[in-house]
Amino acid sequence: DDLNDKELMAKICEFKVHGCYIFCPLENYDFLSQFTDMFDLNIYQAYNLENLSFLKNFKECRMLFISKAHLKDINEIIGSEPYFMARLRCLALYDCVVDDISYLKEKKVYFNELVICNPKLRDERERWTGLNGVRYYDMKE
């Protein structure tokens, strides 16, 4: 309910928010785009997170951890030519599904650190092979 309180959100936006930890599923994550100075964002149980469009306005997000999301792609984290560096120092996806990673491979995106851990989808390791900076972790259920 607090996220829908415009007066409360306006007061929060007066501050520079550098870290945010969301521990319960939310209906919508678009409000995060207001916090352009975010360095560290952790979203647990992100069942309703379908894209990362809220990252567009972030100046320098260093760490993004997401669990339990089903994303169409993660193209929003990519900088522009000629380097195509990931805009994050570390992206960690735990128990997430990313439908399309072809753009990342096509543009030869470099990641400082991309951590993929999906204990349920064992074939994910093969999909992510070939990307720079990927660490894939197998976990026993």
Backbone bond lengths (Angstrom), bond angles and torsions (degrees), N, CA, C in turn:
res aa  C-N    CA-C-N  psi(-1)  N-CA   C-N-CA  omega(-1)  CA-C   N-CA-C  phi
1 D - - - 1.449 - - 1.533 112.12 -
2 D 1.344 116.17 -34.36 1.464 119.39 -179.11 1.524 112.12 -61.94
3 L 1.313 117.07 -31.71 1.459 120.71 -179.45 1.520 112.00 -67.37
4 N 1.312 116.74 -23.16 1.469 121.74 179.01 1.525 112.74 -91.91
5 D 1.326 116.48 -5.37 1.456 121.80 179.27 1.529 108.30 -83.82
6 K 1.330 117.03 100.55 1.462 121.95 -174.67 1.521 112.81 -61.54
7 E 1.313 116.53 -37.39 1.463 120.27 -179.75 1.531 110.46 -66.46
8 L 1.319 116.48 -44.32 1.458 121.15 179.11 1.532 110.64 -64.74
9 M 1.324 117.20 -44.42 1.460 120.56 179.76 1.526 111.48 -63.82
10 A 1.323 117.38 -36.68 1.460 120.86 177.72 1.531 110.43 -63.39
11 K 1.330 117.11 -39.82 1.471 120.68 178.08 1.529 110.77 -66.16
12 I 1.319 116.65 -42.31 1.468 120.58 179.95 1.523 110.02 -64.15
13 C 1.319 117.20 -37.71 1.466 121.44 -178.24 1.523 112.67 -69.88
14 E 1.322 117.89 -13.19 1.457 121.02 175.37 1.527 111.39 -69.76
15 F 1.318 116.84 -21.14 1.461 122.24 -179.44 1.524 109.91 -95.40
16 K 1.320 115.88 156.52 1.464 120.46 170.49 1.522 106.49 -85.25
17 V 1.296 116.07 114.00 1.462 121.13 179.26 1.522 107.20 -96.68
18 H 1.332 116.14 117.29 1.456 121.24 -177.63 1.521 112.95 -100.75
19 G 1.325 117.25 -19.11 1.456 119.93 -179.27 1.514 110.93 -143.94
20 C 1.322 115.20 144.12 1.459 119.96 178.77 1.526 108.26 -146.07
21 Y 1.305 115.46 132.09 1.454 121.92 -179.35 1.524 107.89 -126.56
22 I 1.304 116.08 114.97 1.462 121.78 -177.18 1.521 107.54 -110.32
23 F 1.320 116.48 117.25 1.461 121.48 -172.85 1.522 114.38 -104.32
24 C 1.318 117.20 -3.01 1.461 119.40 179.56 1.530 108.90 -131.84
25 P 1.329 117.21 154.19 1.466 118.95 -179.25 1.528 111.35 -65.67
26 L 1.320 115.44 140.76 1.467 121.10 176.80 1.517 108.94 -116.09
27 E 1.303 116.06 157.27 1.460 120.65 177.82 1.525 111.33 -71.99
28 N 1.348 116.11 -33.86 1.448 121.01 -173.39 1.529 108.92 -148.53
29 Y 1.316 116.76 140.97 1.465 121.49 -178.61 1.528 112.14 -113.31
30 D 1.316 118.60 7.50 1.462 122.37 -176.98 1.528 113.26 -61.65
31 F 1.312 117.81 -27.04 1.464 121.23 -179.01 1.530 111.41 -58.90
32 L 1.328 116.98 -24.31 1.464 120.66 -178.19 1.521 112.21 -63.27
33 S 1.323 117.77 -24.42 1.469 121.06 -178.42 1.529 112.30 -63.71
34 Q 1.318 117.56 -17.16 1.464 121.62 179.28 1.529 112.11 -74.60
35 F 1.324 117.16 -19.10 1.464 121.62 -174.74 1.528 109.58 -101.21
36 T 1.323 115.93 74.81 1.458 122.22 -170.97 1.528 113.19 -70.62
37 D 1.321 118.30 -15.57 1.469 121.58 -179.46 1.524 112.74 -95.16
38 M 1.307 117.26 13.74 1.463 121.95 -177.28 1.529 110.79 -63.19
39 F 1.341 115.50 129.75 1.470 121.39 175.45 1.523 111.57 -102.83
40 D 1.307 115.93 -36.36 1.462 121.11 -169.21 1.526 108.77 -135.06
41 L 1.324 116.23 118.27 1.460 120.66 -178.12 1.524 109.37 -132.06
42 N 1.307 115.70 123.67 1.463 122.20 177.85 1.519 108.40 -122.69
43 I 1.321 116.10 123.83 1.458 121.44 -179.59 1.522 108.23 -123.48
44 Y 1.297 115.68 107.31 1.458 121.94 178.64 1.534 108.87 -94.96
45 Q 1.305 116.40 150.40 1.465 121.78 178.01 1.534 111.27 52.49
46 A 1.309 116.07 50.50 1.463 122.34 -174.61 1.528 111.02 -86.55
47 Y 1.300 116.90 50.93 1.465 122.45 -175.40 1.529 113.40 -56.54
48 N 1.321 118.27 -33.02 1.465 121.90 -176.92 1.525 113.46 -97.08
49 L 1.316 117.40 5.52 1.463 120.70 179.84 1.524 108.70 -84.23
50 E 1.332 116.22 115.73 1.466 121.22 -176.75 1.520 113.39 -112.40
51 N 1.337 117.29 -17.67 1.466 120.83 178.24 1.520 109.22 -152.62
52 L 1.318 114.98 169.75 1.464 120.79 -177.97 1.524 111.41 -112.37
53 S 1.319 117.03 31.70 1.466 121.31 -176.19 1.528 112.35 -61.40
54 F 1.315 118.37 -24.51 1.465 120.72 179.34 1.525 111.72 -64.92
55 L 1.324 118.73 -16.49 1.469 122.29 179.80 1.526 113.17 -74.78
56 K 1.312 118.25 -16.05 1.469 121.91 -173.59 1.528 113.06 -52.96
57 N 1.322 117.30 -37.74 1.464 121.12 -176.08 1.527 113.69 -92.37
58 F 1.310 117.97 -5.27 1.460 120.51 -178.35 1.529 109.63 -67.28
59 K 1.329 116.19 134.20 1.461 120.69 179.15 1.525 111.05 -77.97
60 E 1.311 116.52 -47.54 1.463 120.03 -178.04 1.520 110.22 -157.35
61 C 1.287 116.28 85.77 1.460 120.19 175.39 1.523 107.03 -87.53
62 R 1.313 116.68 121.83 1.460 120.17 -175.93 1.516 112.89 -89.85
63 M 1.324 116.54 -36.01 1.459 120.45 -175.60 1.517 109.72 -135.76
64 L 1.322 115.68 126.73 1.458 121.01 174.67 1.517 107.70 -129.33
65 F 1.314 115.52 116.22 1.461 122.30 176.98 1.519 107.67 -113.32
66 I 1.335 116.22 129.90 1.469 120.97 179.37 1.521 108.17 -133.75
67 S 1.317 116.04 136.89 1.467 119.42 173.11 1.521 109.96 -128.14
68 K 1.318 114.45 144.80 1.464 124.11 172.18 1.524 114.78 67.62
69 A 1.326 117.91 26.48 1.470 120.91 179.00 1.524 109.98 -98.75
70 H 1.330 114.60 155.64 1.464 121.23 171.89 1.526 105.98 -121.53
71 L 1.328 115.66 104.27 1.457 122.31 -173.91 1.519 111.40 -105.52
72 K 1.312 116.04 140.90 1.464 120.61 175.96 1.530 109.31 -64.21
73 D 1.341 116.42 -48.16 1.461 123.04 176.49 1.523 107.41 -158.74
74 I 1.309 116.83 178.84 1.468 119.99 176.73 1.532 109.94 -125.77
75 N 1.318 116.88 31.68 1.456 122.54 -175.38 1.530 113.46 -62.72
76 E 1.324 118.31 -22.85 1.465 121.09 -178.53 1.523 112.83 -64.53
77 I 1.327 118.18 -16.16 1.461 119.55 -178.29 1.522 112.84 -87.08
78 I 1.318 117.31 -1.10 1.461 121.46 -173.86 1.521 110.14 -92.32
79 G 1.342 116.17 133.75 1.454 121.80 174.40 1.522 109.70 -74.79
80 S 1.325 116.00 -169.85 1.468 119.60 -177.80 1.526 110.85 -99.82
81 E 1.336 114.53 172.21 1.466 120.89 179.32 1.525 109.31 -60.48
82 P 1.305 121.42 156.35 1.461 126.08 6.74 1.524 113.71 -91.91
83 Y 1.336 119.02 -3.72 1.459 119.26 -169.94 1.522 114.95 -94.39
84 F 1.304 117.75 -32.03 1.459 121.62 -177.87 1.529 112.16 53.32
85 M 1.312 115.36 42.36 1.468 119.15 175.38 1.514 108.50 -78.52
86 A 1.298 115.12 146.85 1.453 118.65 173.28 1.526 108.07 -65.01
87 R 1.311 116.89 141.84 1.460 121.54 -177.93 1.514 111.91 -78.50
88 L 1.295 117.50 -0.85 1.456 122.30 -179.29 1.514 109.55 -115.87
89 R 1.314 117.17 149.25 1.461 118.86 172.54 1.516 110.20 -74.98
90 C 1.318 115.92 -38.05 1.459 119.06 -179.96 1.526 110.03 -143.12
91 L 1.309 115.13 128.96 1.461 121.93 172.27 1.518 106.43 -119.61
92 A 1.311 116.17 123.26 1.460 121.39 179.18 1.519 108.66 -120.09
93 L 1.329 115.38 123.59 1.463 121.97 179.24 1.527 107.82 -116.65
94 Y 1.323 115.88 111.46 1.456 120.74 179.99 1.526 108.96 -109.47
95 D 1.306 116.10 122.72 1.461 121.86 177.90 1.530 111.24 54.24
96 C 1.335 115.26 42.90 1.464 122.44 178.48 1.524 109.61 -113.63
97 V 1.322 114.94 158.89 1.453 121.67 173.28 1.525 107.06 -119.34
98 V 1.331 116.17 129.23 1.457 122.07 173.68 1.525 106.00 -118.31
99 D 1.330 116.12 112.53 1.461 120.65 -173.70 1.527 113.45 -62.22
100 D 1.334 116.87 -46.07 1.459 119.85 -171.41 1.526 110.72 -127.66
101 I 1.328 116.75 114.28 1.466 120.52 175.45 1.534 111.04 -114.46
102 S 1.318 117.06 11.83 1.466 121.18 -175.89 1.531 112.52 -60.97
103 Y 1.323 118.08 -37.15 1.468 121.28 -179.49 1.523 110.54 -63.12
104 L 1.331 116.67 -37.17 1.461 120.84 179.08 1.521 110.85 -63.76
105 K 1.319 115.89 -40.33 1.461 120.02 179.00 1.532 111.14 -73.45
106 E 1.317 116.45 -40.79 1.469 121.71 -178.81 1.527 111.50 -61.09
107 K 1.318 117.06 -42.39 1.462 121.93 -177.57 1.516 112.99 -88.85
108 K 1.333 116.93 -0.22 1.463 121.80 -179.69 1.527 111.15 52.33
109 V 1.305 115.63 51.82 1.459 122.57 -178.52 1.517 109.93 -64.84
110 Y 1.317 115.97 136.33 1.462 121.20 176.76 1.525 109.20 -101.25
111 F 1.300 115.35 130.02 1.467 121.84 176.16 1.513 108.86 -110.69
112 N 1.333 116.94 136.51 1.463 119.39 169.31 1.523 108.56 -64.96
113 E 1.315 114.83 -46.67 1.463 119.78 175.86 1.522 108.98 -156.65
114 L 1.302 115.23 123.05 1.462 122.56 174.84 1.521 106.22 -125.24
115 V 1.310 115.75 112.53 1.463 121.31 -176.40 1.520 108.30 -104.80
116 I 1.321 115.64 119.70 1.459 121.93 178.91 1.524 107.57 -115.35
117 C 1.287 115.84 125.04 1.461 120.33 177.16 1.514 107.63 -139.98
118 N 1.311 115.35 110.82 1.455 119.00 -179.09 1.522 109.00 -135.19
119 P 1.330 116.27 91.89 1.464 119.83 -175.75 1.522 114.38 -65.58
120 K 1.312 118.37 -18.34 1.470 120.79 -176.98 1.524 113.01 -92.55
121 L 1.329 117.61 -31.80 1.467 121.52 -176.86 1.526 109.45 -107.10
122 R 1.288 116.10 90.46 1.462 121.45 -175.51 1.525 113.25 -67.34
123 D 1.321 119.26 -22.67 1.460 121.02 -179.00 1.529 112.56 -81.37
124 E 1.305 118.64 -1.57 1.464 122.06 -178.95 1.527 112.15 -63.88
125 R 1.316 117.89 -34.33 1.462 120.18 -178.68 1.531 110.56 -54.13
126 E 1.311 117.06 -44.06 1.462 122.17 -178.80 1.529 111.44 -63.02
127 R 1.306 116.99 -40.79 1.477 120.82 -179.55 1.515 112.55 -61.45
128 W 1.316 117.63 -39.61 1.456 121.87 -174.05 1.528 112.75 -87.24
129 T 1.303 117.56 -7.69 1.458 120.92 179.35 1.530 109.93 -61.62
130 G 1.321 115.77 137.72 1.461 120.23 177.96 1.512 114.00 101.76
131 L 1.320 118.00 -12.44 1.465 119.82 175.67 1.525 108.83 -85.28
132 N 1.331 116.97 142.41 1.466 121.53 179.68 1.520 111.08 -74.48
133 G 1.312 116.11 132.96 1.460 121.06 174.20 1.508 114.88 86.34
134 V 1.313 119.28 11.18 1.463 121.54 -176.38 1.523 110.37 -85.41
135 R 1.305 114.93 132.37 1.459 122.04 168.10 1.509 106.79 -117.87
136 Y 1.312 115.30 123.16 1.453 119.33 -179.17 1.513 107.97 -110.75
137 Y 1.331 116.55 129.48 1.457 121.14 -178.74 1.513 109.59 -113.97
138 D 1.316 115.49 128.34 1.451 121.12 171.72 1.518 107.81 -93.62
139 M 1.296 116.57 134.12 1.458 120.84 177.86 1.514 109.18 -126.44
140 K 1.273 114.61 140.48 1.467 118.64 176.54 1.512 108.33 -81.68
141 E 1.318 114.91 140.08 1.469 118.36 -178.86 1.507 109.63 -78.22
